[in-house]
Each structure stands twice: as structure tokens, then as C-alpha cells.
Amino acid sequence: MTLLFGLFIIATVLLIAVAVYSLVITRNLIRILLSVEILTKSATLLIIGAGHMCGNMGAAQSYVITVIVIEVMILAVATGIVFSAYNVSGTLNSDKQNNLKG
């Protein structure tokens, strides 16, 4: 294992720790979306690190681009759902979201 791959692992673990902590602590729907984004970014960082370690950066980059495209589509839908929930209930607190029918 090279020093660069070790740094990739450390950065990924730190990002996962921050995202999981944020998911556990916060009740704001926008912050929850940002936490999920941080989790997916840590996964893409790990894929790039694994591609560097294996010497196959082309495949790793194509996987990461695919993950990013799917992530953006999911984020757009989730943001629409969050805004709709805000319009219905008037709050972004997930504890107070009891009825999402519009």
C-alpha cells in the first residue's frame, strides 16, 4: 500500500465519520441531503483511490462519472421532495413532518 492510497483511505474515513455524525445529529432535511452527498463523495474518493492503487484509473474515472450522474439525478428529485414538504408543512424539521400529502 502506498502513502497516497493511505491518504485516500484516511480522507474517506474522515468524510464518512463527518457524514454519519451529521445524519445522526441533524433533523433539518437540507442538512440530511448534504450529509448524503458527503457520503457519496467519500465513496467516489475511495473508488478513485482504488483505481490508482490497481493502476486502472480509466475504469475508476468512468465509474465515478457514472456515480456522479446518478447522484445528481437523485439529488434533484430529493430536493424537489424537500421543497414540496416545506411548502406543505412550513418547516424543514424532519420531526415535524407528519403528513407529506399535498
C-alpha atoms as one frame of an Amber mdcrd trajectory, in Angstrom:
protein
   0.000   0.000   0.000   1.402   3.352  -0.982   1.313   6.557   1.011  -1.137
   8.129  -1.438  -3.609   5.259  -1.076  -3.292   5.519   2.701  -4.186   9.196
   2.458  -7.203   8.298   0.307  -8.336   5.833   2.992  -7.859   8.361   5.802
  -9.748  11.061   3.901 -12.565   8.637   3.098 -12.902   7.514   6.708 -12.967
  11.133   7.903 -15.636  12.073   5.353 -17.750   9.073   6.320 -17.415   9.959
  10.008 -18.482  13.560   9.379 -21.437  12.491   7.238 -22.696   9.848   9.667
 -22.344  12.248  12.597 -24.298  14.866  10.682 -27.003  12.342   9.746 -27.406
  11.279  13.372 -27.408  14.769  14.880 -29.408  16.932  12.477 -33.146  16.996
  11.834 -33.040  19.573   9.023 -33.924  17.976   5.679 -31.444  20.081   3.693
 -28.613  19.116   6.041 -29.624  15.486   5.687 -29.316  15.819   1.904 -25.887
  17.404   2.301 -24.821  14.549   4.582 -25.849  12.009   1.968 -23.861  13.998
  -0.597 -20.786  13.816   1.627 -21.251  10.041   1.904 -21.385   9.632  -1.869
 -18.353  11.879  -2.317 -16.410   9.700   0.088 -17.399   6.635  -1.941 -16.203
   8.275  -5.150 -12.939   9.236  -3.467 -12.441   5.630  -2.435 -13.135   4.439
  -5.987 -10.524   6.845  -7.336  -8.043   5.664  -4.710  -8.681   2.028  -5.592
  -8.242   2.803  -9.276  -4.925   4.482  -8.532  -3.814   1.544  -6.399  -4.736
  -1.020  -9.078  -3.327   1.074 -11.905  -6.657   1.275 -13.723  -7.578   4.945
 -13.494  -9.649   4.899 -16.695 -12.165   2.427 -15.294 -12.229   4.182 -11.923
 -12.913   7.540 -13.551 -15.725   6.114 -15.663 -17.299   4.548 -12.561 -17.034
   7.839 -10.689 -18.608   9.793 -13.544 -21.478   7.310 -13.619 -21.949   7.612
  -9.850 -21.905  11.418 -10.071 -24.533  11.470 -12.838 -26.836   9.166 -10.881
 -26.195  11.163  -7.711 -27.168  14.444  -9.381 -30.426  12.966 -10.661 -31.303
  11.606  -7.222 -30.370  14.907  -5.592 -32.643  16.836  -7.954 -35.600  14.591
  -7.120 -34.856  14.668  -3.382 -34.543  18.462  -3.398 -37.927  18.701  -5.102
 -39.438  16.458  -2.447 -37.861  18.553   0.328 -39.198  21.799  -1.160 -42.634
  20.251  -1.534 -42.551  19.109   2.093 -41.556  22.635   3.119 -44.439  24.141
   1.165 -46.915  21.766   2.800 -45.716  21.975   6.392 -43.800  25.260   6.532
 -40.776  23.715   8.233 -37.713  21.706   7.278 -37.545  19.869  10.601 -37.972
  16.153   9.942 -39.575  15.579  13.352 -42.467  17.858  12.435 -43.101  16.294
   9.040 -46.102  14.104   9.760 -48.131  14.393   6.558 -46.488  14.688   3.170
 -49.693  14.579   1.129 -50.121  17.864  -0.680
